[in-house]
């Protein structure tokens, strides 16, 4: 008789608990991918201006010492580097377009 009452008590208390556990998700949904647009925007808005400011300070310091030819050479290299960075950022968009075009 005691065992029967114990089983009834446990079964009435466990039922809502099991229902609550069954209705909760076990894991968060998996990430869908890397936000490449966000990464490019972050670099373009935060990192690139800081690097350009540092280059500007270096160039002004060299030019004030009379090293104008070195400043012009460094400026040309920096501009070519920025062109390569812009080209790499463009590849994200071109690649996305090509993937959408191929897998439609």
Secondary structure as a PSIPRED ss2 file (coil, helix, strand):
# PSIPRED VFORMAT (PSIPRED V4.0)

   1 X C   1.000  0.000  0.000
   2 X H   0.000  1.000  0.000
   3 X H   0.000  1.000  0.000
   4 X H   0.000  1.000  0.000
   5 X H   0.000  1.000  0.000
   6 X H   0.000  1.000  0.000
   7 X H   0.000  1.000  0.000
   8 X H   0.000  1.000  0.000
   9 X H   0.000  1.000  0.000
  10 X H   0.000  1.000  0.000
  11 X H   0.000  1.000  0.000
  12 X H   0.000  1.000  0.000
  13 X H   0.000  1.000  0.000
  14 X H   0.000  1.000  0.000
  15 X H   0.000  1.000  0.000
  16 X H   0.000  1.000  0.000
  17 X H   0.000  1.000  0.000
  18 X H   0.000  1.000  0.000
  19 X H   0.000  1.000  0.000
  20 X H   0.000  1.000  0.000
  21 X H   0.000  1.000  0.000
  22 X H   0.000  1.000  0.000
  23 X H   0.000  1.000  0.000
  24 X C   1.000  0.000  0.000
  25 X C   1.000  0.000  0.000
  26 X C   1.000  0.000  0.000
  27 X C   1.000  0.000  0.000
  28 X C   1.000  0.000  0.000
  29 X C   1.000  0.000  0.000
  30 X C   1.000  0.000  0.000
  31 X C   1.000  0.000  0.000
  32 X C   1.000  0.000  0.000
  33 X C   1.000  0.000  0.000
  34 X C   1.000  0.000  0.000
  35 X C   1.000  0.000  0.000
  36 X H   0.000  1.000  0.000
  37 X H   0.000  1.000  0.000
  38 X H   0.000  1.000  0.000
  39 X H   0.000  1.000  0.000
  40 X H   0.000  1.000  0.000
  41 X H   0.000  1.000  0.000
  42 X H   0.000  1.000  0.000
  43 X H   0.000  1.000  0.000
  44 X H   0.000  1.000  0.000
  45 X H   0.000  1.000  0.000
  46 X H   0.000  1.000  0.000
  47 X H   0.000  1.000  0.000
  48 X H   0.000  1.000  0.000
  49 X H   0.000  1.000  0.000
  50 X H   0.000  1.000  0.000
  51 X H   0.000  1.000  0.000
  52 X H   0.000  1.000  0.000
  53 X H   0.000  1.000  0.000
  54 X H   0.000  1.000  0.000
  55 X H   0.000  1.000  0.000
  56 X H   0.000  1.000  0.000
  57 X H   0.000  1.000  0.000
  58 X H   0.000  1.000  0.000
  59 X H   0.000  1.000  0.000
  60 X H   0.000  1.000  0.000
  61 X H   0.000  1.000  0.000
  62 X H   0.000  1.000  0.000
  63 X H   0.000  1.000  0.000
  64 X H   0.000  1.000  0.000
  65 X C   1.000  0.000  0.000
  66 X C   1.000  0.000  0.000
  67 X C   1.000  0.000  0.000
  68 X H   0.000  1.000  0.000
  69 X H   0.000  1.000  0.000
  70 X H   0.000  1.000  0.000
  71 X H   0.000  1.000  0.000
  72 X H   0.000  1.000  0.000
  73 X H   0.000  1.000  0.000
  74 X H   0.000  1.000  0.000
  75 X H   0.000  1.000  0.000
  76 X H   0.000  1.000  0.000
  77 X H   0.000  1.000  0.000
  78 X H   0.000  1.000  0.000
  79 X H   0.000  1.000  0.000
  80 X H   0.000  1.000  0.000
  81 X H   0.000  1.000  0.000
  82 X H   0.000  1.000  0.000
  83 X H   0.000  1.000  0.000
  84 X H   0.000  1.000  0.000
  85 X H   0.000  1.000  0.000
  86 X H   0.000  1.000  0.000
  87 X H   0.000  1.000  0.000
  88 X H   0.000  1.000  0.000
  89 X H   0.000  1.000  0.000
  90 X H   0.000  1.000  0.000
  91 X H   0.000  1.000  0.000
  92 X H   0.000  1.000  0.000
  93 X H   0.000  1.000  0.000
  94 X H   0.000  1.000  0.000
  95 X H   0.000  1.000  0.000
  96 X H   0.000  1.000  0.000
  97 X H   0.000  1.000  0.000
  98 X H   0.000  1.000  0.000
  99 X H   0.000  1.000  0.000
 100 X H   0.000  1.000  0.000
 101 X H   0.000  1.000  0.000
 102 X H   0.000  1.000  0.000
 103 X C   1.000  0.000  0.000
 104 X C   1.000  0.000  0.000
